[in-house]
Amino acid sequence: SALRQIAVVTLSKTVYNRAGKTLDRGLFCENRNRKKKGVSPDMKITKAAAAGTMESSDVYVEIQPADQISVQIESVVFQQFGQQIDQVVRQVLADHGVAGASVSLNDKGAVECVIRARVETALKRAEGGEN
């Protein structure tokens, strides 16, 4: 499928497509450890929330309150990148101090920074933020 051919992975901060050709680095988040504005250090999910779309190269994220972390992923590139997607989601949850949440993703080939942004937006909404 066309989506599988444009899937990307980051290696040594250089981005390659499946054919091994270098892609634009501007598509990816370079500063993963930046301070998050308006986010609690130990975030508590208080309500269900969602972020994203079902469009190509995007991801739809739903978050609900739960006692522990649970991540379900449906992705057009799951075979190639399912583990990396799971790691990104769990890292964002850890960065925000989330101890309990049920996260569901429907990925249509989103790059890492899009996944991070959608999860962060859904988290802020689930905490009661307005974005």
C-alpha positions in Angstrom: 0.0 0.0 0.0 1.1 3.6 -0.6 0.9 4.3 3.2 3.3 1.5 3.9 5.8 2.9 1.4 5.9 6.3 3.1 6.3 5.1 6.6 9.4 6.4 8.3 11.6 5.6 11.2 14.2 7.8 13.0 17.8 6.3 13.2 20.5 8.4 14.8 18.4 11.5 14.4 18.4 11.1 10.6 15.1 10.1 9.0 14.9 7.4 6.4 12.0 6.0 4.3 11.7 2.2 3.8 13.9 2.5 0.7 16.7 4.0 2.7 16.5 7.4 1.3 16.9 10.4 3.6 13.8 12.4 4.2 13.2 15.9 5.6 14.3 16.2 9.2 11.8 19.0 9.8 9.0 16.6 10.0 10.2 15.2 13.4 10.4 16.5 16.9 14.1 17.0 17.7 13.7 18.4 21.3 12.0 15.6 23.2 12.9 16.9 26.6 11.4 20.4 26.4 9.3 21.7 29.2 5.6 21.2 28.8 3.6 24.4 29.4 0.3 24.2 31.2 0.7 20.5 32.1 0.8 19.2 35.7 3.9 17.2 36.7 1.7 14.3 37.9 -1.3 14.4 35.7 -4.6 12.7 36.6 -7.0 11.8 33.9 -10.4 13.0 35.0 -12.5 12.5 31.9 -12.5 10.9 28.4 -10.9 13.0 25.7 -9.8 12.7 22.1 -7.5 14.4 19.6 -6.6 14.0 15.9 -8.3 12.9 12.8 -8.8 9.8 10.7 -7.0 11.5 7.7 -3.9 10.1 6.0 -0.7 10.8 7.9 -2.6 11.6 11.1 -3.6 9.6 14.2 -6.8 9.7 16.2 -6.2 9.3 20.0 -8.8 8.5 22.6 -7.9 8.6 26.3 -10.1 7.5 29.2 -9.5 7.3 33.0 -8.2 3.9 34.2 -6.3 2.4 37.2 -3.2 1.5 35.1 -1.7 2.2 31.7 -3.3 0.4 28.8 -2.4 1.2 25.1 -4.3 -0.2 22.2 -3.0 0.5 18.7 -4.6 0.1 15.3 -2.3 1.1 12.5 -1.7 0.7 8.8 2.0 0.4 9.7 1.6 -1.8 12.8 3.8 -4.6 11.5 6.7 -2.2 10.9 6.2 0.4 13.7 3.8 -0.9 16.3 6.4 -1.3 18.9 7.8 2.2 18.3 4.3 3.7 18.4 3.7 2.0 21.8 7.0 3.3 23.1 6.2 6.9 22.0 2.8 6.8 23.7 4.2 5.3 26.9 7.0 7.9 27.0 4.6 10.8 26.6 2.5 9.4 29.5 5.6 9.0 31.6 6.8 12.5 30.8 3.5 13.8 32.1 3.4 11.6 35.2 0.3 9.7 34.2 -0.1 6.5 36.3 -3.5 5.4 34.9 -5.1 5.8 31.5 -6.6 3.7 28.8 -5.2 5.0 25.4 -6.6 3.9 22.1 -4.9 5.0 18.8 -6.1 4.7 15.2 -3.0 5.5 13.2 -3.0 6.4 9.5 0.7 6.7 9.1 1.5 9.6 11.4 5.1 10.5 12.1 6.5 10.5 15.6 6.0 14.2 16.4 2.3 14.0 15.3 1.7 11.1 17.6 3.3 12.9 20.5 1.3 16.1 19.8 -2.0 14.2 19.5 -1.4 12.3 22.7 -0.3 15.4 24.6 -3.4 17.3 23.4 -5.7 14.4 24.4 -4.0 14.3 27.8 -4.5 18.0 28.4 -8.2 17.7 27.4 -8.6 14.6 29.6 -7.2 16.6 32.6 -9.7 19.3 32.0 -7.6 21.7 29.8 -9.3 23.7 27.0 -7.2 22.8 24.0 
